[in-house]
Amino acid sequence: MDKETLKFIVLADLHIVPEGELSNSLDTNARLIQSIEFINKNHDDADFVIFAGDLADNGEIESYHRLKKTCKLLKLRKYFTLGNHDIRQNFLKVFNQTITMNNGNLDHSIDTKNHKVLIIDSSHPPYKDPGLIEDSQLSWIKKELNEANDKPVIVVLHHNFVYSHVKAGNMILENNVEFSELLMHSNCEIRQVISGHIHMTTSGYFKGLPFTTFSGSHYNIEPTLNYIDGRIKPPVPRREGPGQIAVVISDKESTVIHMENFIDRHLTMAQELFGKWTKH
Ligand SMILES: [Fe+2]
């Protein structure tokens, strides 16, 4: 990659569990190792890697220790933020050496190669499914955008902020309108808002903003878009693949996101593995 071009990787929805356990039948730590091997092999020229939430499946300390150990295999610089499956104080107990924080949240602002990348922590105690950007974070985002000058801005957070027309697609960022309007009215060139959370690959547009979601490392939700009597047909089929990363390449004029599958199997998983109500 040339010196002018920014390249970074986003991982999300790792759902790491303690040693010896599986998550909905999947060995999520093995999947993380596969993604890291894929990155080391194909993208060692990237500037950094963002881990965009749902790092642990149930926020256990043991899972964060396991994550930290596995992440040592990744040679690139790492940034972490959280999702609805995480528990902040447990993450901090394990990772407190490597993070910068904004009002207790795992927010980061990266100024590099004539870009500003904002990583925003949308997790919100008590870690229910919808996300929230707190008032202090909104103020911080506003300040960062004011300081961006002419630099293009790329935003990464766990939660998507647009209803995606699928079952469970309504578990979005609670203050999505406030958040979006802050970005839209900033006079900054917001190139992309990138999220995980819904375990699906989508792209679209909301309130003047281009957005992208990607499948991440856990199971993938099949987008069942056929409605019956005005309701989305249950159950939601889940597939063990793809395991997917987002590769972001950005320069003066353009930002392109490649969705790359480090696992390309698409077998349907048994519904019984998910119980009555399933987070994702
Ligand atoms: Fe997730």
Residues whose N, C-alpha, C, O or C-beta is under 5 A from the ligand:
A	BS01	LIG	D13 D54 H197 H280
